[in-house]
Amino acid sequence: MNNYTSIHDIDNIHSWIEEAKALKANPLKHIALGKHKTLGLLFFNSSLRTRLSTQKAALNLGMDPIVMNVSGDAWGIEFGDGTIMNGNTAEHIKEAAAVVSQYCDIIAVRAFPTLTDKAKDESEQVMNAFVKYASVPIVNMESATGHPLQALTDAITISEHAKTKKSKVVLSWAPHIKALPHAVANSFTQAMQKMDVEFVITNPEGYNLNPEIIGNTPITHNQEEAFKNADFVYVKNWSSYENYGKVINTDPNWMITKEKLGNAKFLHCLPVRRNLIVEDAVLDSDSSLVIQQANNRTYAAQLVLKKILENLK
């Protein structure tokens, strides 16, 4: 594998899950693999789990991680071709990516969408520019439209806690005070489409995800109906795709409660706003898997890095 920028870079999600479980059981088994290799982590946006877990994953493989908060610490980067750079940007991605490639053996990038320009966001300008101009492999730590490290984590977590041969998994929208990206929901949907699960999406009208990503996945605007017989309920807010980036619904009745959840397990990528997205009674119960998910972030990232390192040899 050369790059990991999309969930579609996974050739067989079942074998990947099993390999991640093996890494979790013996995290330092391949510590010599990354010796004298450097991982550059470039953050255009904030992070807690992604930043720490990816560094830990690199250390488990013997790599040396270097972290840079690009938006605050670097020169402003220009991504447009043919641009007259007489504004706030001082460095072009052509030089920036080439230079970082000399310092790092793998580059991991985190860059959120604008949520104002759908075409620009869907072009994945930042991620694709690094793929184009860097001379080393690129890892997506969340981009404008996808979060494949999180989605792999979620697949691992569901596999670990599944009680039936074919689990029912529900992706549910929940209210939020801010306009949030579609990346986590998009990649989770794509991951579940690769797994042998009964998968349903529930969200209010006006909040359907990109139809190209939804495909044949059933959607219902009745949350209660969707939750019937669910084994796992994955919860995430996202802004409207149809009225791009807008918050058109803040209905508190979509918040997840213990009563709604029933016997299902609760999943969320974190951070989560208590008593807005989900009530305390869920997060503080045995139904919540959010801490287990966060732990699995390390092994999802470690698996991705391991596969890329093996290809570098």
Secondary structure, 3 states (H helix, E strand, C coil): CCCECCHHHCCCHHHHHHHHHHHHHCCCCCCCCCCCCEEEEEECCCCCHHHHHHHHHHHHCCCEEEEEEHHHHCCCEECCCCCCCCCCCCEEHHHHHHHHHHHCCEEEEECCCCCCCHHHHHCCHHHHHHHHHCCCCEEECCCCCCCHHHHHHHHHHHHHHCCCCCCEEEEECCCCCCCCCCHHHHHHHHHHHHCCCEEEEECCCCCCCCHHHHCCCCEECCHHHHCCCCCEEEECCCCCCCCCCCCCCCCHHHCECHHHHCCCEEECCCCCCECCCECHHHHCCCCECHHHHHHHHHHHHHHHHHHHHHHHC
